[in-house]
Amino acid sequence: MRRSDRIAWWTFGIGIVAVFGGVGVAGMLADPPPPEPPSPHTMDMFCPTEPGGRARADTYFKEIAGPYRGKGPHAVRLLFVNANTGEDTGEFPSGWTADDGGSDAGAKPRVQLVACGYQETAQETRVCEYVPESVARLDWQLPGRTGARGTTKISLLKASYVFEIYEARTARPLGRFTVPGDAACPGSVGLDDRASIGQEPHAAKLRKALRPYVERAVG
C-alpha cells in the first residue's frame, strides 16, 4: 500500500473513532430524565384515621380545590371515617355543595373545606325496619304499616359525631365541633349484612355548626 493511501486510511479510522466516541461521551454527559412525580392519593384518604391526626396534603384535593379565602359561602365536602351509618345528612344550602372535578366541572364551586366526621356509638336505641327495592336500596318502612314481605330489621345505635374541619387545598386544620345523632331512622341504608347502624348526624345541627366556617369572609 502506498504511503499516501496508508495516511488516508488512518485518517478515516481516527474520524470514525472520534465520531462514535463523541456520541458515547455525549450520552454519558447528558442529564438523566427527571423522575415522574408521584400520583396524588384519592380524596377518600384525606382524613386522619382518628380525630387529632394529621390530614394528608397530597391528595387530589390539592389539585382541584380552591383557596379558602374571600367572601363565603365556601364549598364544603363531607367525609366520614369508619362511620357505620347511611351518611344521609340532608341537603346543604345553595353554594355549599362542592364540585369534585367531574364531567360537570364548573357547575358547582370548587371545594374549599373538608369536614372529616368520626362516629361515636353507644347502646341500641330502637329498631328500624326497611323493605328492599329493585335498585338495591332499602327504604324506610313508614310507622304503622304492617310488615312487608322481606322486611329487614336493623338496630339503630345512639351516636354522636366529632367533625374536624380542614382547608381542602393545604390540609390546614381550622377547628372541630361535635354534633349529636338524629333519633329518627335513616331514610336509607346500604344493602348489606349489617346488623346495626349508628344514628346519622343531626342535619340541622350539622349545618348550624358548619355555617361559621362556610359563610364567613376569610382575609
PyMOL CGO cylinders between C-alpha atoms (Angstrom):
from pymol import cmd
from pymol.cgo import CYLINDER

trace = [
    CYLINDER, 0.00, 0.00, 0.00, 1.32, 3.37, -0.91, 0.3, 1, 1, 1, 1, 1, 1,
    CYLINDER, 1.32, 3.37, -0.91, 2.28, 5.76, 1.85, 0.3, 1, 1, 1, 1, 1, 1,
    CYLINDER, 2.28, 5.76, 1.85, -0.42, 8.26, 0.80, 0.3, 1, 1, 1, 1, 1, 1,
    CYLINDER, -0.42, 8.26, 0.80, -3.07, 5.52, 0.91, 0.3, 1, 1, 1, 1, 1, 1,
    CYLINDER, -3.07, 5.52, 0.91, -1.99, 4.47, 4.41, 0.3, 1, 1, 1, 1, 1, 1,
    CYLINDER, -1.99, 4.47, 4.41, -2.24, 8.06, 5.63, 0.3, 1, 1, 1, 1, 1, 1,
    CYLINDER, -2.24, 8.06, 5.63, -5.75, 8.38, 4.16, 0.3, 1, 1, 1, 1, 1, 1,
    CYLINDER, -5.75, 8.38, 4.16, -6.84, 5.09, 5.76, 0.3, 1, 1, 1, 1, 1, 1,
    CYLINDER, -6.84, 5.09, 5.76, -5.60, 6.08, 9.23, 0.3, 1, 1, 1, 1, 1, 1,
    CYLINDER, -5.60, 6.08, 9.23, -7.21, 9.46, 8.91, 0.3, 1, 1, 1, 1, 1, 1,
    CYLINDER, -7.21, 9.46, 8.91, -10.56, 7.81, 8.10, 0.3, 1, 1, 1, 1, 1, 1,
    CYLINDER, -10.56, 7.81, 8.10, -10.24, 5.41, 11.05, 0.3, 1, 1, 1, 1, 1, 1,
    CYLINDER, -10.24, 5.41, 11.05, -9.46, 8.18, 13.51, 0.3, 1, 1, 1, 1, 1, 1,
    CYLINDER, -9.46, 8.18, 13.51, -12.50, 10.10, 12.26, 0.3, 1, 1, 1, 1, 1, 1,
    CYLINDER, -12.50, 10.10, 12.26, -14.80, 7.13, 12.86, 0.3, 1, 1, 1, 1, 1, 1,
    CYLINDER, -14.80, 7.13, 12.86, -13.48, 6.64, 16.40, 0.3, 1, 1, 1, 1, 1, 1,
    CYLINDER, -13.48, 6.64, 16.40, -13.90, 10.34, 17.12, 0.3, 1, 1, 1, 1, 1, 1,
    CYLINDER, -13.90, 10.34, 17.12, -17.49, 10.35, 15.89, 0.3, 1, 1, 1, 1, 1, 1,
    CYLINDER, -17.49, 10.35, 15.89, -18.63, 7.29, 17.82, 0.3, 1, 1, 1, 1, 1, 1,
    CYLINDER, -18.63, 7.29, 17.82, -16.55, 8.20, 20.82, 0.3, 1, 1, 1, 1, 1, 1,
    CYLINDER, -16.55, 8.20, 20.82, -18.17, 11.61, 20.83, 0.3, 1, 1, 1, 1, 1, 1,
    CYLINDER, -18.17, 11.61, 20.83, -21.58, 10.01, 20.77, 0.3, 1, 1, 1, 1, 1, 1,
    CYLINDER, -21.58, 10.01, 20.77, -20.64, 7.88, 23.75, 0.3, 1, 1, 1, 1, 1, 1,
    CYLINDER, -20.64, 7.88, 23.75, -19.25, 10.81, 25.68, 0.3, 1, 1, 1, 1, 1, 1,
    CYLINDER, -19.25, 10.81, 25.68, -22.30, 12.91, 24.89, 0.3, 1, 1, 1, 1, 1, 1,
    CYLINDER, -22.30, 12.91, 24.89, -24.53, 10.09, 26.09, 0.3, 1, 1, 1, 1, 1, 1,
    CYLINDER, -24.53, 10.09, 26.09, -22.57, 9.81, 29.33, 0.3, 1, 1, 1, 1, 1, 1,
    CYLINDER, -22.57, 9.81, 29.33, -22.71, 13.56, 29.98, 0.3, 1, 1, 1, 1, 1, 1,
    CYLINDER, -22.71, 13.56, 29.98, -26.44, 14.01, 29.19, 0.3, 1, 1, 1, 1, 1, 1,
    CYLINDER, -26.44, 14.01, 29.19, -28.71, 14.65, 32.20, 0.3, 1, 1, 1, 1, 1, 1,
    CYLINDER, -28.71, 14.65, 32.20, -30.95, 11.70, 33.13, 0.3, 1, 1, 1, 1, 1, 1,
    CYLINDER, -30.95, 11.70, 33.13, -34.69, 12.26, 32.62, 0.3, 1, 1, 1, 1, 1, 1,
    CYLINDER, -34.69, 12.26, 32.62, -36.41, 13.71, 35.69, 0.3, 1, 1, 1, 1, 1, 1,
    CYLINDER, -36.41, 13.71, 35.69, -38.33, 11.19, 37.81, 0.3, 1, 1, 1, 1, 1, 1,
    CYLINDER, -38.33, 11.19, 37.81, -42.09, 11.02, 37.36, 0.3, 1, 1, 1, 1, 1, 1,
    CYLINDER, -42.09, 11.02, 37.36, -43.91, 12.92, 40.10, 0.3, 1, 1, 1, 1, 1, 1,
    CYLINDER, -43.91, 12.92, 40.10, -45.95, 10.69, 42.42, 0.3, 1, 1, 1, 1, 1, 1,
    CYLINDER, -45.95, 10.69, 42.42, -49.63, 10.45, 41.62, 0.3, 1, 1, 1, 1, 1, 1,
    CYLINDER, -49.63, 10.45, 41.62, -51.91, 12.20, 44.12, 0.3, 1, 1, 1, 1, 1, 1,
    CYLINDER, -51.91, 12.20, 44.12, -53.76, 9.99, 46.56, 0.3, 1, 1, 1, 1, 1, 1,
    CYLINDER, -53.76, 9.99, 46.56, -57.51, 9.57, 46.32, 0.3, 1, 1, 1, 1, 1, 1,
    CYLINDER, -57.51, 9.57, 46.32, -59.60, 12.15, 48.17, 0.3, 1, 1, 1, 1, 1, 1,
    CYLINDER, -59.60, 12.15, 48.17, -61.03, 9.47, 50.46, 0.3, 1, 1, 1, 1, 1, 1,
    CYLINDER, -61.03, 9.47, 50.46, -57.54, 9.20, 52.01, 0.3, 1, 1, 1, 1, 1, 1,
    CYLINDER, -57.54, 9.20, 52.01, -57.53, 12.89, 53.05, 0.3, 1, 1, 1, 1, 1, 1,
    CYLINDER, -57.53, 12.89, 53.05, -58.87, 12.45, 56.60, 0.3, 1, 1, 1, 1, 1, 1,
    CYLINDER, -58.87, 12.45, 56.60, -56.81, 11.10, 59.51, 0.3, 1, 1, 1, 1, 1, 1,
    CYLINDER, -56.81, 11.10, 59.51, -57.88, 7.66, 60.70, 0.3, 1, 1, 1, 1, 1, 1,
    CYLINDER, -57.88, 7.66, 60.70, -58.93, 9.12, 64.05, 0.3, 1, 1, 1, 1, 1, 1,
    CYLINDER, -58.93, 9.12, 64.05, -59.58, 12.59, 65.50, 0.3, 1, 1, 1, 1, 1, 1,
    CYLINDER, -59.58, 12.59, 65.50, -56.50, 14.62, 66.29, 0.3, 1, 1, 1, 1, 1, 1,
    CYLINDER, -56.50, 14.62, 66.29, -54.42, 13.18, 63.46, 0.3, 1, 1, 1, 1, 1, 1,
    CYLINDER, -54.42, 13.18, 63.46, -52.87, 15.00, 60.52, 0.3, 1, 1, 1, 1, 1, 1,
    CYLINDER, -52.87, 15.00, 60.52, -54.79, 15.21, 57.24, 0.3, 1, 1, 1, 1, 1, 1,
    CYLINDER, -54.79, 15.21, 57.24, -52.98, 14.28, 54.01, 0.3, 1, 1, 1, 1, 1, 1,
    CYLINDER, -52.98, 14.28, 54.01, -51.89, 17.21, 51.86, 0.3, 1, 1, 1, 1, 1, 1,
    CYLINDER, -51.89, 17.21, 51.86, -51.00, 15.03, 48.84, 0.3, 1, 1, 1, 1, 1, 1,
    CYLINDER, -51.00, 15.03, 48.84, -54.48, 14.02, 47.65, 0.3, 1, 1, 1, 1, 1, 1,
    CYLINDER, -54.48, 14.02, 47.65, -56.43, 15.23, 44.60, 0.3, 1, 1, 1, 1, 1, 1,
    CYLINDER, -56.43, 15.23, 44.60, -57.90, 18.00, 46.75, 0.3, 1, 1, 1, 1, 1, 1,
    CYLINDER, -57.90, 18.00, 46.75, -54.57, 19.78, 46.28, 0.3, 1, 1, 1, 1, 1, 1,
    CYLINDER, -54.57, 19.78, 46.28, -55.19, 19.87, 42.51, 0.3, 1, 1, 1, 1, 1, 1,
    CYLINDER, -55.19, 19.87, 42.51, -58.92, 20.62, 42.33, 0.3, 1, 1, 1, 1, 1, 1,
    CYLINDER, -58.92, 20.62, 42.33, -59.57, 22.68, 45.47, 0.3, 1, 1, 1, 1, 1, 1,
    CYLINDER, -59.57, 22.68, 45.47, -59.91, 26.44, 45.55, 0.3, 1, 1, 1, 1, 1, 1,
    CYLINDER, -59.91, 26.44, 45.55, -58.17, 28.64, 48.12, 0.3, 1, 1, 1, 1, 1, 1,
    CYLINDER, -58.17, 28.64, 48.12, -60.03, 29.22, 51.37, 0.3, 1, 1, 1, 1, 1, 1,
    CYLINDER, -60.03, 29.22, 51.37, -60.29, 33.00, 51.18, 0.3, 1, 1, 1, 1, 1, 1,
    CYLINDER, -60.29, 33.00, 51.18, -62.67, 35.74, 50.17, 0.3, 1, 1, 1, 1, 1, 1,
    CYLINDER, -62.67, 35.74, 50.17, -66.35, 36.02, 50.89, 0.3, 1, 1, 1, 1, 1, 1,
    CYLINDER, -66.35, 36.02, 50.89, -68.50, 32.99, 51.65, 0.3, 1, 1, 1, 1, 1, 1,
    CYLINDER, -68.50, 32.99, 51.65, -70.05, 30.64, 51.04, 0.3, 1, 1, 1, 1, 1, 1,
    CYLINDER, -70.05, 30.64, 51.04, -67.05, 28.34, 50.82, 0.3, 1, 1, 1, 1, 1, 1,
    CYLINDER, -67.05, 28.34, 50.82, -67.99, 24.95, 49.35, 0.3, 1, 1, 1, 1, 1, 1,
    CYLINDER, -67.99, 24.95, 49.35, -67.52, 22.02, 51.72, 0.3, 1, 1, 1, 1, 1, 1,
    CYLINDER, -67.52, 22.02, 51.72, -67.11, 18.27, 51.26, 0.3, 1, 1, 1, 1, 1, 1,
    CYLINDER, -67.11, 18.27, 51.26, -68.13, 15.80, 54.00, 0.3, 1, 1, 1, 1, 1, 1,
    CYLINDER, -68.13, 15.80, 54.00, -66.02, 12.69, 54.53, 0.3, 1, 1, 1, 1, 1, 1,
    CYLINDER, -66.02, 12.69, 54.53, -66.98, 10.07, 57.12, 0.3, 1, 1, 1, 1, 1, 1,
    CYLINDER, -66.98, 10.07, 57.12, -64.25, 7.89, 58.60, 0.3, 1, 1, 1, 1, 1, 1,
    CYLINDER, -64.25, 7.89, 58.60, -65.34, 4.35, 59.52, 0.3, 1, 1, 1, 1, 1, 1,
    CYLINDER, -65.34, 4.35, 59.52, -68.91, 5.52, 60.05, 0.3, 1, 1, 1, 1, 1, 1,
    CYLINDER, -68.91, 5.52, 60.05, -71.45, 2.68, 60.20, 0.3, 1, 1, 1, 1, 1, 1,
    CYLINDER, -71.45, 2.68, 60.20, -74.34, 4.86, 59.03, 0.3, 1, 1, 1, 1, 1, 1,
    CYLINDER, -74.34, 4.86, 59.03, -76.38, 5.69, 55.97, 0.3, 1, 1, 1, 1, 1, 1,
    CYLINDER, -76.38, 5.69, 55.97, -74.49, 9.01, 55.79, 0.3, 1, 1, 1, 1, 1, 1,
    CYLINDER, -74.49, 9.01, 55.79, -77.63, 10.84, 54.66, 0.3, 1, 1, 1, 1, 1, 1,
    CYLINDER, -77.63, 10.84, 54.66, -77.12, 14.23, 56.30, 0.3, 1, 1, 1, 1, 1, 1,
    CYLINDER, -77.12, 14.23, 56.30, -79.69, 16.16, 54.28, 0.3, 1, 1, 1, 1, 1, 1,
    CYLINDER, -79.69, 16.16, 54.28, -79.12, 18.76, 51.60, 0.3, 1, 1, 1, 1, 1, 1,
    CYLINDER, -79.12, 18.76, 51.60, -76.87, 21.75, 52.14, 0.3, 1, 1, 1, 1, 1, 1,
    CYLINDER, -76.87, 21.75, 52.14, -77.87, 25.30, 51.21, 0.3, 1, 1, 1, 1, 1, 1,
    CYLINDER, -77.87, 25.30, 51.21, -77.09, 26.52, 47.71, 0.3, 1, 1, 1, 1, 1, 1,
    CYLINDER, -77.09, 26.52, 47.71, -73.40, 27.24, 47.30, 0.3, 1, 1, 1, 1, 1, 1,
    CYLINDER, -73.40, 27.24, 47.30, -72.26, 24.83, 50.00, 0.3, 1, 1, 1, 1, 1, 1,
    CYLINDER, -72.26, 24.83, 50.00, -72.07, 21.80, 47.71, 0.3, 1, 1, 1, 1, 1, 1,
    CYLINDER, -72.07, 21.80, 47.71, -68.67, 21.36, 46.09, 0.3, 1, 1, 1, 1, 1, 1,
    CYLINDER, -68.67, 21.36, 46.09, -67.58, 20.30, 42.63, 0.3, 1, 1, 1, 1, 1, 1,
    CYLINDER, -67.58, 20.30, 42.63, -65.17, 17.35, 42.70, 0.3, 1, 1, 1, 1, 1, 1,
    CYLINDER, -65.17, 17.35, 42.70, -63.70, 17.98, 39.26, 0.3, 1, 1, 1, 1, 1, 1,
    CYLINDER, -63.70, 17.98, 39.26, -66.02, 15.63, 37.38, 0.3, 1, 1, 1, 1, 1, 1,
    CYLINDER, -66.02, 15.63, 37.38, -67.60, 15.96, 33.95, 0.3, 1, 1, 1, 1, 1, 1,
    CYLINDER, -67.60, 15.96, 33.95, -69.82, 18.81, 35.18, 0.3, 1, 1, 1, 1, 1, 1,
    CYLINDER, -69.82, 18.81, 35.18, -66.85, 20.83, 36.43, 0.3, 1, 1, 1, 1, 1, 1,
    CYLINDER, -66.85, 20.83, 36.43, -67.78, 24.48, 36.76, 0.3, 1, 1, 1, 1, 1, 1,
    CYLINDER, -67.78, 24.48, 36.76, -71.44, 23.78, 37.55, 0.3, 1, 1, 1, 1, 1, 1,
    CYLINDER, -71.44, 23.78, 37.55, -70.63, 24.00, 41.27, 0.3, 1, 1, 1, 1, 1, 1,
    CYLINDER, -70.63, 24.00, 41.27, -68.00, 25.97, 43.18, 0.3, 1, 1, 1, 1, 1, 1,
    CYLINDER, -68.00, 25.97, 43.18, -64.65, 24.35, 43.78, 0.3, 1, 1, 1, 1, 1, 1,
    CYLINDER, -64.65, 24.35, 43.78, -64.29, 22.66, 47.15, 0.3, 1, 1, 1, 1, 1, 1,
    CYLINDER, -64.29, 22.66, 47.15, -62.51, 24.77, 49.76, 0.3, 1, 1, 1, 1, 1, 1,
    CYLINDER, -62.51, 24.77, 49.76, -63.31, 22.95, 53.01, 0.3, 1, 1, 1, 1, 1, 1,
    CYLINDER, -63.31, 22.95, 53.01, -63.28, 19.31, 54.07, 0.3, 1, 1, 1, 1, 1, 1,
    CYLINDER, -63.28, 19.31, 54.07, -65.21, 18.15, 57.14, 0.3, 1, 1, 1, 1, 1, 1,
    CYLINDER, -65.21, 18.15, 57.14, -63.94, 14.80, 58.47, 0.3, 1, 1, 1, 1, 1, 1,
    CYLINDER, -63.94, 14.80, 58.47, -66.59, 13.04, 60.57, 0.3, 1, 1, 1, 1, 1, 1,
    CYLINDER, -66.59, 13.04, 60.57, -65.91, 10.43, 63.26, 0.3, 1, 1, 1, 1, 1, 1,
    CYLINDER, -65.91, 10.43, 63.26, -68.77, 8.45, 64.78, 0.3, 1, 1, 1, 1, 1, 1,
    CYLINDER, -68.77, 8.45, 64.78, -69.04, 7.62, 68.46, 0.3, 1, 1, 1, 1, 1, 1,
    CYLINDER, -69.04, 7.62, 68.46, -71.68, 4.95, 69.17, 0.3, 1, 1, 1, 1, 1, 1,
    CYLINDER, -71.68, 4.95, 69.17, -73.34, 3.74, 72.36, 0.3, 1, 1, 1, 1, 1, 1,
    CYLINDER, -73.34, 3.74, 72.36, -76.24, 1.43, 73.20, 0.3, 1, 1, 1, 1, 1, 1,
    CYLINDER, -76.24, 1.43, 73.20, -79.14, 0.41, 70.98, 0.3, 1, 1, 1, 1, 1, 1,
    CYLINDER, -79.14, 0.41, 70.98, -81.92, 2.98, 70.94, 0.3, 1, 1, 1, 1, 1, 1,
    CYLINDER, -81.92, 2.98, 70.94, -84.55, 1.48, 68.60, 0.3, 1, 1, 1, 1, 1, 1,
    CYLINDER, -84.55, 1.48, 68.60, -85.14, -0.95, 65.72, 0.3, 1, 1, 1, 1, 1, 1,
    CYLINDER, -85.14, -0.95, 65.72, -85.57, 0.34, 62.17, 0.3, 1, 1, 1, 1, 1, 1,
    CYLINDER, -85.57, 0.34, 62.17, -87.44, -1.61, 59.51, 0.3, 1, 1, 1, 1, 1, 1,
    CYLINDER, -87.44, -1.61, 59.51, -86.59, -1.47, 55.82, 0.3, 1, 1, 1, 1, 1, 1,
    CYLINDER, -86.59, -1.47, 55.82, -88.04, -3.09, 52.72, 0.3, 1, 1, 1, 1, 1, 1,
    CYLINDER, -88.04, -3.09, 52.72, -85.92, -3.92, 49.65, 0.3, 1, 1, 1, 1, 1, 1,
    CYLINDER, -85.92, -3.92, 49.65, -86.20, -2.06, 46.32, 0.3, 1, 1, 1, 1, 1, 1,
    CYLINDER, -86.20, -2.06, 46.32, -85.22, -3.07, 42.80, 0.3, 1, 1, 1, 1, 1, 1,
    CYLINDER, -85.22, -3.07, 42.80, -82.35, -0.58, 42.85, 0.3, 1, 1, 1, 1, 1, 1,
    CYLINDER, -82.35, -0.58, 42.85, -80.58, -2.45, 45.66, 0.3, 1, 1, 1, 1, 1, 1,
    CYLINDER, -80.58, -2.45, 45.66, -81.55, 0.19, 48.22, 0.3, 1, 1, 1, 1, 1, 1,
    CYLINDER, -81.55, 0.19, 48.22, -83.61, -0.16, 51.37, 0.3, 1, 1, 1, 1, 1, 1,
    CYLINDER, -83.61, -0.16, 51.37, -86.36, 2.39, 52.06, 0.3, 1, 1, 1, 1, 1, 1,
    CYLINDER, -86.36, 2.39, 52.06, -87.63, 3.16, 55.50, 0.3, 1, 1, 1, 1, 1, 1,
    CYLINDER, -87.63, 3.16, 55.50, -90.97, 1.49, 56.23, 0.3, 1, 1, 1, 1, 1, 1,
    CYLINDER, -90.97, 1.49, 56.23, -93.42, 4.12, 57.47, 0.3, 1, 1, 1, 1, 1, 1,
    CYLINDER, -93.42, 4.12, 57.47, -94.66, 3.69, 61.08, 0.3, 1, 1, 1, 1, 1, 1,
    CYLINDER, -94.66, 3.69, 61.08, -97.99, 1.96, 61.44, 0.3, 1, 1, 1, 1, 1, 1,
    CYLINDER, -97.99, 1.96, 61.44, -97.73, -0.14, 58.29, 0.3, 1, 1, 1, 1, 1, 1,
    CYLINDER, -97.73, -0.14, 58.29, -97.84, -3.90, 58.56, 0.3, 1, 1, 1, 1, 1, 1,
    CYLINDER, -97.84, -3.90, 58.56, -94.59, -5.73, 57.98, 0.3, 1, 1, 1, 1, 1, 1,
    CYLINDER, -94.59, -5.73, 57.98, -93.98, -6.25, 54.30, 0.3, 1, 1, 1, 1, 1, 1,
    CYLINDER, -93.98, -6.25, 54.30, -92.60, -9.46, 52.91, 0.3, 1, 1, 1, 1, 1, 1,
    CYLINDER, -92.60, -9.46, 52.91, -88.82, -9.37, 53.05, 0.3, 1, 1, 1, 1, 1, 1,
    CYLINDER, -88.82, -9.37, 53.05, -88.68, -6.68, 55.75, 0.3, 1, 1, 1, 1, 1, 1,
    CYLINDER, -88.68, -6.68, 55.75, -85.22, -6.24, 57.25, 0.3, 1, 1, 1, 1, 1, 1,
    CYLINDER, -85.22, -6.24, 57.25, -84.87, -5.13, 60.86, 0.3, 1, 1, 1, 1, 1, 1,
    CYLINDER, -84.87, -5.13, 60.86, -81.73, -3.22, 61.85, 0.3, 1, 1, 1, 1, 1, 1,
    CYLINDER, -81.73, -3.22, 61.85, -80.80, -1.95, 65.29, 0.3, 1, 1, 1, 1, 1, 1,
    CYLINDER, -80.80, -1.95, 65.29, -80.19, 1.79, 65.49, 0.3, 1, 1, 1, 1, 1, 1,
    CYLINDER, -80.19, 1.79, 65.49, -77.33, 2.77, 67.82, 0.3, 1, 1, 1, 1, 1, 1,
    CYLINDER, -77.33, 2.77, 67.82, -77.24, 6.09, 69.62, 0.3, 1, 1, 1, 1, 1, 1,
    CYLINDER, -77.24, 6.09, 69.62, -74.35, 8.07, 68.19, 0.3, 1, 1, 1, 1, 1, 1,
    CYLINDER, -74.35, 8.07, 68.19, -72.65, 11.43, 68.16, 0.3, 1, 1, 1, 1, 1, 1,
    CYLINDER, -72.65, 11.43, 68.16, -70.09, 12.80, 65.71, 0.3, 1, 1, 1, 1, 1, 1,
    CYLINDER, -70.09, 12.80, 65.71, -66.83, 14.67, 66.03, 0.3, 1, 1, 1, 1, 1, 1,
    CYLINDER, -66.83, 14.67, 66.03, -66.10, 16.79, 62.96, 0.3, 1, 1, 1, 1, 1, 1,
    CYLINDER, -66.10, 16.79, 62.96, -62.68, 18.22, 62.20, 0.3, 1, 1, 1, 1, 1, 1,
    CYLINDER, -62.68, 18.22, 62.20, -62.56, 21.00, 59.59, 0.3, 1, 1, 1, 1, 1, 1,
    CYLINDER, -62.56, 21.00, 59.59, -59.65, 21.47, 57.17, 0.3, 1, 1, 1, 1, 1, 1,
    CYLINDER, -59.65, 21.47, 57.17, -58.74, 23.70, 54.28, 0.3, 1, 1, 1, 1, 1, 1,
    CYLINDER, -58.74, 23.70, 54.28, -59.01, 21.33, 51.31, 0.3, 1, 1, 1, 1, 1, 1,
    CYLINDER, -59.01, 21.33, 51.31, -56.03, 22.58, 49.31, 0.3, 1, 1, 1, 1, 1, 1,
    CYLINDER, -56.03, 22.58, 49.31, -53.48, 22.65, 52.14, 0.3, 1, 1, 1, 1, 1, 1,
    CYLINDER, -53.48, 22.65, 52.14, -54.94, 20.21, 54.71, 0.3, 1, 1, 1, 1, 1, 1,
    CYLINDER, -54.94, 20.21, 54.71, -54.54, 23.00, 57.31, 0.3, 1, 1, 1, 1, 1, 1,
    CYLINDER, -54.54, 23.00, 57.31, -56.74, 22.34, 60.38, 0.3, 1, 1, 1, 1, 1, 1,
    CYLINDER, -56.74, 22.34, 60.38, -59.33, 25.02, 61.09, 0.3, 1, 1, 1, 1, 1, 1,
    CYLINDER, -59.33, 25.02, 61.09, -61.33, 23.69, 64.03, 0.3, 1, 1, 1, 1, 1, 1,
    CYLINDER, -61.33, 23.69, 64.03, -63.59, 20.96, 65.40, 0.3, 1, 1, 1, 1, 1, 1,
    CYLINDER, -63.59, 20.96, 65.40, -67.07, 20.50, 66.83, 0.3, 1, 1, 1, 1, 1, 1,
    CYLINDER, -67.07, 20.50, 66.83, -69.43, 17.73, 67.97, 0.3, 1, 1, 1, 1, 1, 1,
    CYLINDER, -69.43, 17.73, 67.97, -72.90, 17.02, 66.56, 0.3, 1, 1, 1, 1, 1, 1,
    CYLINDER, -72.90, 17.02, 66.56, -75.47, 14.68, 68.17, 0.3, 1, 1, 1, 1, 1, 1,
    CYLINDER, -75.47, 14.68, 68.17, -77.10, 11.86, 66.26, 0.3, 1, 1, 1, 1, 1, 1,
    CYLINDER, -77.10, 11.86, 66.26, -80.59, 12.02, 64.76, 0.3, 1, 1, 1, 1, 1, 1,
    CYLINDER, -80.59, 12.02, 64.76, -83.08, 9.90, 66.72, 0.3, 1, 1, 1, 1, 1, 1,
    CYLINDER, -83.08, 9.90, 66.72, -85.07, 9.08, 63.55, 0.3, 1, 1, 1, 1, 1, 1,
    CYLINDER, -85.07, 9.08, 63.55, -84.28, 6.03, 61.45, 0.3, 1, 1, 1, 1, 1, 1,
    CYLINDER, -84.28, 6.03, 61.45, -82.09, 6.94, 58.44, 0.3, 1, 1, 1, 1, 1, 1,
    CYLINDER, -82.09, 6.94, 58.44, -84.08, 7.33, 55.26, 0.3, 1, 1, 1, 1, 1, 1,
    CYLINDER, -84.08, 7.33, 55.26, -82.00, 4.64, 53.54, 0.3, 1, 1, 1, 1, 1, 1,
    CYLINDER, -82.00, 4.64, 53.54, -79.08, 2.35, 54.26, 0.3, 1, 1, 1, 1, 1, 1,
    CYLINDER, -79.08, 2.35, 54.26, -76.80, 0.26, 52.08, 0.3, 1, 1, 1, 1, 1, 1,
    CYLINDER, -76.80, 0.26, 52.08, -77.98, -3.25, 51.22, 0.3, 1, 1, 1, 1, 1, 1,
    CYLINDER, -77.98, -3.25, 51.22, -75.54, -5.46, 53.10, 0.3, 1, 1, 1, 1, 1, 1,
    CYLINDER, -75.54, -5.46, 53.10, -75.32, -7.84, 56.05, 0.3, 1, 1, 1, 1, 1, 1,
    CYLINDER, -75.32, -7.84, 56.05, -75.05, -5.21, 58.78, 0.3, 1, 1, 1, 1, 1, 1,
    CYLINDER, -75.05, -5.21, 58.78, -76.99, -5.96, 61.96, 0.3, 1, 1, 1, 1, 1, 1,
    CYLINDER, -76.99, -5.96, 61.96, -76.89, -2.41, 63.31, 0.3, 1, 1, 1, 1, 1, 1,
    CYLINDER, -76.89, -2.41, 63.31, -76.26, 1.15, 62.20, 0.3, 1, 1, 1, 1, 1, 1,
    CYLINDER, -76.26, 1.15, 62.20, -75.37, 4.32, 64.04, 0.3, 1, 1, 1, 1, 1, 1,
    CYLINDER, -75.37, 4.32, 64.04, -77.59, 7.36, 64.09, 0.3, 1, 1, 1, 1, 1, 1,
    CYLINDER, -77.59, 7.36, 64.09, -76.81, 9.85, 61.36, 0.3, 1, 1, 1, 1, 1, 1,
    CYLINDER, -76.81, 9.85, 61.36, -75.59, 13.32, 62.31, 0.3, 1, 1, 1, 1, 1, 1,
    CYLINDER, -75.59, 13.32, 62.31, -78.49, 15.65, 63.05, 0.3, 1, 1, 1, 1, 1, 1,
    CYLINDER, -78.49, 15.65, 63.05, -78.70, 17.53, 59.73, 0.3, 1, 1, 1, 1, 1, 1,
    CYLINDER, -78.70, 17.53, 59.73, -79.89, 20.90, 61.07, 0.3, 1, 1, 1, 1, 1, 1,
    CYLINDER, -79.89, 20.90, 61.07, -77.33, 20.96, 63.87, 0.3, 1, 1, 1, 1, 1, 1,
    CYLINDER, -77.33, 20.96, 63.87, -74.56, 19.96, 61.47, 0.3, 1, 1, 1, 1, 1, 1,
    CYLINDER, -74.56, 19.96, 61.47, -75.43, 22.85, 59.16, 0.3, 1, 1, 1, 1, 1, 1,
    CYLINDER, -75.43, 22.85, 59.16, -75.50, 25.24, 62.12, 0.3, 1, 1, 1, 1, 1, 1,
    CYLINDER, -75.50, 25.24, 62.12, -72.05, 24.12, 63.27, 0.3, 1, 1, 1, 1, 1, 1,
    CYLINDER, -72.05, 24.12, 63.27, -70.58, 24.34, 59.75, 0.3, 1, 1, 1, 1, 1, 1,
    CYLINDER, -70.58, 24.34, 59.75, -72.06, 27.77, 58.99, 0.3, 1, 1, 1, 1, 1, 1,
    CYLINDER, -72.06, 27.77, 58.99, -69.31, 29.87, 60.65, 0.3, 1, 1, 1, 1, 1, 1,
    CYLINDER, -69.31, 29.87, 60.65, -66.65, 28.11, 58.54, 0.3, 1, 1, 1, 1, 1, 1,
    CYLINDER, -66.65, 28.11, 58.54, -68.64, 28.15, 55.31, 0.3, 1, 1, 1, 1, 1, 1,
    CYLINDER, -68.64, 28.15, 55.31, -70.17, 31.62, 55.31, 0.3, 1, 1, 1, 1, 1, 1,
    CYLINDER, -70.17, 31.62, 55.31, -67.54, 33.83, 56.95, 0.3, 1, 1, 1, 1, 1, 1,
    CYLINDER, -67.54, 33.83, 56.95, -65.26, 36.13, 54.99, 0.3, 1, 1, 1, 1, 1, 1,
    CYLINDER, -65.26, 36.13, 54.99, -61.64, 34.97, 55.02, 0.3, 1, 1, 1, 1, 1, 1,
    CYLINDER, -61.64, 34.97, 55.02, -58.85, 37.52, 54.51, 0.3, 1, 1, 1, 1, 1, 1,
]
cmd.load_cgo(trace, "trace")
